[in-house]
């Protein structure tokens, strides 16, 4: 799904921009390839810069409850410094390296409900215009997939996934938000916890895996449950079922000893589940059930990205 927009700041007769991403999902820490397609307007224009910005829809918890916003987490200039003649068509290829902590948006081809986008911005004659916005698909790294596969084989199910604004203490987290993959417990642990939350913080040397059970107030606020925090290598070869079960067992045992009654855990605050929750994914024996710039930006940007991913942008363009 790609949208073309007339550059509003230049009025009728300005150039159009259309960014086309390479097919298939990208990987955290990998290269996102594509090309920016420009078509000249009714006059010549000097293209000063072509900038790509990665954005994410993020939830923020605060004293009054919870709100949603959009965070820009990467910005790269991929071209510019040329004149685009009237009616000229030009392609500007690019290769953008994604941050290692880029959230995953799908598992085994099934969307998780996480919203990421690539925004294209042109700087022309001293004016800037955000001319194109495209959805970004990101698949898990092999070790991330192996961990989630193990959860599936152990009987855990997918509940939802979201992005939380804030920082997890004691980790090497770099982005201003983190991803939570929320899982329903396996029968073995169903009487002890309401859910398990998994966060991956990838880096060049490996992946930090943070687990939490029965969230109490959020990872970045007081009163949260004790966390299990481990680091695994990108090329580690382990018995992942035994490894993951050991992580969960240690987390549950610590929680039980810290809080006494294992049935007294508070339920997770409400989140929006992705579409198709409860549909099974045939991933070997796993069957894991899969449903499907430093701060929060202005409300109009939130609306823009929300409308874009809900397929309402075509209607807006017609109204303009």
Buried (B, 14 or more C-beta within 10 A) or exposed (E): EEBEBBBEBBEEEBBBBBBBBEEEBBBBBBEBBBBBBBBBBEEEBEBBBBBBBBBBBBBBBEEEEBBBBBBBBBBBBBBBEBEBBEEBEBEBEBEBEBBBBBBBBBBBEBBBBBBBBBBBBBBBEEEBBBBBBBBBBBBBBEBBBBBBBBBBBBBBBBBBBBBBBBBBEEBEBEBBBBBBBBBBBBEBBEEBBBBBBBBBBBBEEBBBBBBBBBBBEBBBEEEBBBBBBBBBEBEBEBEBBEBBBEBBEBBBEBBBEEBEEBEEBEEBEEBEBBEEBEEBBEBEEBBBBBBBEEEBBEEEBBEBBBBBBEEEBEEBEEEE
